[in-house]
C-alpha cells in the first residue's frame, strides 16, 4: 500500500512511517510530496494538514494513528508521549534530544535515508520501554 506525507521528514513523520510499517503495513511504500495536491490517488496521506491521519485535538499524527487504528500497546503510547513532545513542544511530556537527532539526520540524507536510519532508533525505543514495563523499572 502507498502512504504519502510531506517531504523533508522530521520526528512525527519518521515515527509515523515506523509505526505504519510496524503495526499496519509491513510492506508500506512511502511517497514524499511538497504539495498536498500531489498526493497520489492510491496513497493514504498522513501528517499533513487537513487529513484524517494528521494532528487532531492536540494530538500529533503518531497519536492520531494510534487512536484511529485502536492500537492499545502501552509501549507505543509511551513512545507517543516522546514523539508528541518532540513534535509539538507543549511541555506535556519529556522528550530529551530526539527531535534534534531527527532534524540532524534529515540534514545529511534524503527522506528514504532518514527512514532507514531511524528504524533502529525507534525499534530501540520500543524495546527499551517494553523491557521497562516487563521489569517494572528502567532496564540496565
Beta strands, then each sheet from edge to edge (+ up, - down):
strand 1: 2-6
strand 2: 29-33
strand 3: 43-45
sheet 1: 2+ 1+ 3+
end
